[in-house]
Amino acid sequence: MARTDLISRARDGDGEAFRALTEPHRRELQVHCYRMLGSFQDAEDALQDTMVAAWRGLDGFDGRASVRTWLYRIATNRCLDVLRAARRRPAKAWDVAGVDLPEPSGLGEIPWLEPYPDALLDGAISVPLGPEARYEQTESISLAFVTALQILPPRQLAVLILRDVLGFHANEVAEMLDTTVESVKSALKRARAGMAQRLPMRAERDQPGDSTAEEAIVAKFVSAYESADIDALVALFTDDVFMSMPPIPLEYRGRDAVARFFTMVFDSARRFELIPTRANGQPAFGIYRYPSLGSHGSGLFVLAVTSEGIAAMTRFDSTVLPAFGLPQSLPQAE
């Protein structure tokens, strides 16, 4: 069915026609909102707001831009509204009874970060990009990249994603943000400088190894963690391994600091079971602790694995488990 016919029917209140117009773009728009907000839940809310605004604003769609570009304009501005309102979940204190953590290396700046399930990436990061795109789609969904994005001021954040991640032309971005091309170019220059400070040059050691090597490292990680073998676990870390745990702002940097963290965890006499999943294009695990009546979810780990080992670990609390189809607890073994 022709786009003009679908638009006409949707303007007349045909919900099926509206869904036919917008549904092909829903997944990529959700990922766009996630990149801007760093929160899976906030991205879902922003996506819903976008669809409501698009439905109500169909009469204002003049057809000069594509439906996709029009939807990106709405979604971007909805996300900017969220960022400006600063509606953020507060940082949390460490709350695992019986585990007293060692002194952290530092405090994180963005405690609201949440992971994004790989199961929802199908069809979302394989969309055609504009000629201005500078990043691979898989790179631009990684936790390191999304974390760096959240440090940028809102307008710079929007411009960098629209230009360097999605590849829209400067004039398209200017129209989306109701500004000038000169303003877009200026914001992009500042945003690139900010990202360069947060993300080191993409050296060979920072790139993932082949899948077989990654699988071997991940298998050793599971074995070491579930058996509480601190020496085997630490042997998998790179020298500059980095660990964070949003919404708890504590950070540990370097093999010794991260080793002290896990020594405290394993000394608590708890043991753990890891359930594999994937987040942000990276290996991830639901963490379940026992002994108890059943195995209770205590969080989710996302690993950054390079050819040299595990370079980063991000621990999220158990509230993110349902988004990955993981239960809050596992049944008690017979």
FENKA-V617380 format. One record per pair of residues at least 24 apart in sequence whose ideal C-beta (glycine too) atoms are under 8 Angstrom apart, sorted by the first residue. I is the first residue (numbers start at 1). J is the second residue. Records with the same first field share a line. If there is no record, write none. Layout:
I: J / J
This chain:
3: 67
4: 63
7: 58 / 61 / 63 / 67
10: 55 / 58
11: 58 / 59
18: 54 / 55 / 58
21: 67
22: 51 / 54 / 67 / 71
25: 67 / 68 / 71
26: 51
27: 120 / 121 / 122 / 123 / 124
28: 123 / 124 / 125 / 127
29: 71 / 72 / 75
30: 120 / 124
31: 116 / 120 / 121 / 124 / 125 / 141
32: 72 / 75 / 76 / 79 / 161 / 166
33: 75 / 78 / 79
34: 116 / 141 / 146
35: 140 / 141 / 146 / 149 / 161 / 165
36: 76 / 79 / 80 / 83 / 149 / 157 / 158 / 161
37: 79 / 82 / 83
38: 110 / 112 / 113 / 114 / 146 / 147 / 149 / 150
39: 89 / 112 / 113 / 114
40: 114 / 115 / 116 / 117 / 320 / 323
41: 114 / 323
42: 82 / 87 / 112
43: 116
45: 82
46: 75 / 78 / 79 / 82
47: 75
49: 78
50: 74 / 75 / 78
53: 78
65: 172 / 175
69: 168 / 172 / 176
72: 162 / 166 / 168 / 176
73: 175 / 176
76: 158 / 162 / 176 / 177
77: 176 / 177
79: 158
80: 154 / 155 / 158
83: 154 / 157
84: 154
88: 112
89: 247
90: 247
91: 247 / 248 / 249
92: 247 / 248 / 317
93: 248
94: 248 / 250
96: 268 / 298
98: 268 / 269 / 270
99: 264 / 265 / 268 / 270
100: 264
101: 250 / 261 / 264
102: 252 / 257 / 260 / 261 / 264
104: 250 / 251 / 252 / 257
105: 251 / 252 / 253 / 254 / 257
106: 251 / 253
107: 249 / 250 / 251
108: 244 / 246 / 249 / 250 / 251
109: 150 / 151 / 249
110: 147 / 150 / 151 / 246
111: 246 / 247 / 248 / 249
112: 246 / 247
113: 143 / 146 / 147 / 150 / 246 / 247 / 314
114: 246 / 316 / 320 / 323
115: 143 / 279 / 280 / 284 / 300 / 302 / 314 / 316 / 320 / 323 / 324
116: 141 / 146 / 279 / 280
117: 277 / 278 / 279 / 323 / 324 / 325
118: 277 / 278 / 279 / 280 / 281
119: 278 / 324 / 325
121: 281
129: 166 / 167
130: 166 / 167 / 168 / 169
131: 167 / 169
132: 163 / 164 / 167 / 168 / 169 / 170
133: 164 / 165 / 166 / 167
134: 164 / 165
135: 164 / 165
137: 165
138: 281
139: 202
140: 165
141: 280 / 281
142: 280 / 281 / 282 / 304
143: 279 / 280 / 282 / 302 / 304 / 312 / 314
144: 199 / 304 / 312
145: 199
146: 280
147: 198
148: 194 / 195 / 198 / 199
149: 195
151: 194 / 198
152: 191 / 194 / 195
155: 187
156: 187 / 188 / 190 / 191 / 194
157: 191
159: 184 / 187 / 188 / 191
160: 187 / 188 / 191 / 192 / 195
163: 188
164: 188 / 192
204: 307
205: 306 / 307 / 308
206: 306 / 311
207: 306 / 307
208: 305 / 306 / 307
209: 305 / 306 / 307
213: 307
214: 283 / 305
217: 305 / 309 / 310
218: 276 / 283 / 303 / 305
221: 303 / 310
222: 274 / 276 / 285
225: 272 / 274
226: 271 / 272 / 273 / 274
228: 266 / 271 / 272
230: 259 / 262 / 263 / 266
233: 259 / 262
234: 258 / 259 / 262
236: 309 / 310
237: 309 / 310
238: 306 / 308 / 309 / 310 / 311
240: 311
241: 309 / 310 / 311 / 312 / 313
242: 311 / 312 / 313
243: 312 / 313 / 314 / 315
244: 312 / 313 / 314 / 315
245: 299 / 314 / 315 / 316 / 317
246: 314 / 316
247: 317
248: 317
258: 313
272: 298
273: 330
274: 301
275: 326 / 330
277: 324 / 325 / 326
279: 324
284: 324
286: 321 / 324 / 326
287: 315
288: 329 / 330
293: 332
294: 329 / 330 / 331 / 332
295: 329 / 330 / 332
296: 328 / 329
297: 321 / 326 / 327 / 328 / 329 / 330
300: 324 / 326
